[in-house]
Amino acid sequence: MYSPMKTGTFLLCCAGLVLSAANASARHGSPQKAEKAENSDTAVEARSWFQKGQAAMRAGDLQSAEAAFRRVLALDPKAAAAFVNLGVIAMRQKRWDEALKNLGAAQKLAPQMSGIRLNIGLVEYRRENYGAAIKPFQSVLRDDPSSVQARYLLGLCLTFTEKYTEATQTLEPLWSVMSGDVLYLYVLGIAANLSGNQALDQKAMAQLVEVGGNSPELHLILGKAHMQRQEYEEAIAELQKALAAKPDLLYAHFNLGMTYAKQGEFDKSEAEFRKDIALEPDLADNYEQLAGLYSRMQKDEEAEAACRKALELNPRSATAWYVLAMVKDREKKYAEALKAIDAATKLAPANHNVVALRAQILLHLGKTAEAKVEFEKAKALVAGSDQKDRETLDEKMVPSPELKRTE
């Protein structure tokens, strides 16, 4: 499926910017001392290893590149550029904690380089820790208000964390450069709709139809838009058009499965998720949705298996932890249920369903006082939302894995 921005490619461009600037400023002290240090044997050796690391990265030999950059750091522990490249290598290998560690070290050495902060935001984005990605992206945007990449990613993160008004304000200025992009128009329309900006929502939808032509991708996005508005028959019609034109269109079966689930057609829903799994075996969202589906069907064994698979692919899946907790609670395995709901609570502390289930599990364990505190917290979370929020709580934005795809 068409993606509006190849963030994986941009990641490498950003790192290159950091390398040249950070490498130039890696030494401290007077110009005379810096010149002397640069001419030293150690500096020459460090530069040689750095060049070997760059060459290995270009060749795709990440193991050799990592070894070379570690040699650089052994010779010069303040080489910010080496830390950046180690961070990029870890990102390519999806070793997120290691990436953050190295990028954090680079940031301490070169705090003025916004590209390092952008990479930190990208790490959090890639591991779906959207709340943590907001601050780095905001800092990049403060340094460079014209950065399309930082603004778009920030807008997505604000949308995913349900800060719809802020998301709309962040995304709307991109209209002049991204109004020909269907995914941008979709997320802008959703943010505008959920923030009450109906005029912008309609403008985005009209533009989406105009630029999308009659492509399968357009029908997919229109189907999602109808599903977001709870217009399920229209959503099914558009998604079926998309699949008729392109049977292997990524995310089309996923969204059709979600639509059928919302209509209570569970067998059809399950079949669509299974079709999407055949196309995208590593998409955790499919297993999250299957877990919820099986839980509603009281198929606890299948629900647990789907939860385990979702968590294998994405340990930060609050949905999978929540469904697993429900399953274990129904099985009266309360200790396991508490462990699962505690994990969900860390990931979604303001979700009233998560808090309420935790209260229920604590009550089953005989922890009455703690359960009472959690029940009161759940009531406060619901009371803090207006009537519209209470009616649509936890369904404000339908899951959109296609917006999260970065490569």
VENCOR-V110750 format. One record per backbone hydrogen bond with DSSP energy under -0.5 kcal/mol. NH is the residue of the N-H (numbers start at 0). CO is the residue of the C=O. Records with the same first field share a line. If there is no record, write none. Layout:
NH: CO  CO
//
This chain:
6: 4
7: 405
8: 5
9: 5
10: 6
11: 7
12: 8
13: 9
14: 10
15: 11
16: 12
17: 13
18: 14
19: 15
20: 16
21: 17
22: 18
23: 19
24: 20
25: 22
33: 29
34: 30
35: 31
36: 32
37: 33
38: 34
39: 36
43: 39
44: 40
45: 41
46: 42
47: 43
48: 44
49: 45
50: 46
51: 47
52: 48
53: 49
54: 50
55: 51
56: 52
57: 53
58: 54
59: 56
60: 55
61: 59
64: 60
65: 61
66: 62
67: 63
68: 64
69: 65
70: 66
71: 67
72: 68
73: 69
74: 70
75: 71
78: 75
79: 77
81: 78
82: 78
83: 79
84: 80
85: 81
86: 82
87: 83
88: 84
89: 85
90: 86
91: 87
92: 88
93: 90
94: 89
95: 93
98: 94
99: 95
100: 96
101: 97
102: 98
103: 99
104: 100
105: 101
106: 102
107: 103
108: 104
109: 105
112: 109
113: 111
115: 112
116: 112
117: 113
118: 114
119: 115
120: 116
121: 117
122: 118
123: 119
124: 120
125: 121
126: 122
127: 124
128: 123
129: 127
131: 128
132: 128
133: 129  130
134: 130
135: 131
136: 132
137: 133
138: 134
139: 135
140: 136
141: 137
142: 138
143: 139
146: 143
147: 145
150: 146
151: 147
152: 148
153: 149
154: 150
155: 151
156: 152
157: 153
158: 154
159: 155
160: 156
161: 158
162: 157
163: 161
166: 162
167: 163
168: 164
169: 165
170: 166
171: 167
172: 168
173: 170
174: 171
176: 173
177: 173
178: 174
180: 177
181: 179
184: 180
185: 181
186: 182
187: 183
188: 184
189: 185
190: 186
191: 187
192: 188
193: 189
194: 190
195: 192
196: 191
197: 195
200: 196
201: 197
202: 198
203: 199
204: 200
205: 201
206: 202
207: 203
208: 204
209: 205
210: 206
211: 207
212: 208
214: 211
218: 214
219: 215
220: 216
221: 217
222: 218
223: 219
224: 220
225: 221
226: 222
227: 223
228: 224
229: 226
230: 225
231: 229
234: 230
235: 231
236: 232
237: 233
238: 234
239: 235
240: 236
241: 237
242: 238
243: 239
244: 240
245: 241
248: 245
251: 248
252: 248
254: 250
255: 251
256: 252
257: 253
258: 254
259: 255
260: 256
261: 257
262: 258
263: 260
264: 259
265: 263
268: 264
269: 265
270: 266
271: 267
272: 268
273: 269
274: 270
275: 271
276: 272
277: 273
278: 274
279: 275
282: 279
283: 281
285: 282
286: 282
287: 283
288: 284
289: 285
290: 286
291: 287
292: 288
293: 289
294: 290
295: 291
296: 292
297: 294
298: 293
299: 297
302: 298
303: 299
304: 300
305: 301
306: 302
307: 303
308: 304
309: 305
310: 306
311: 307
312: 308
313: 309
316: 313
317: 315
320: 316
321: 317
322: 318
323: 319
324: 320
325: 321
326: 322
327: 323
328: 324
329: 325
330: 326
331: 328
332: 327
333: 331
336: 332
337: 333
338: 334
339: 335
340: 336
341: 337
342: 338
343: 339
344: 340
345: 341
346: 342
347: 343
350: 347
351: 349
354: 350
355: 351
356: 352
357: 353
358: 354
359: 355
360: 356
361: 357
362: 358
363: 359
364: 360
365: 362
366: 361
367: 365
370: 366
371: 367
372: 368
373: 369
374: 370
375: 371
376: 372
377: 373
378: 374
379: 375
380: 376
381: 377
382: 378
383: 379
384: 381
389: 385
390: 386
391: 387
392: 388
394: 391
402: 399
403: 399  400
404: 400
//
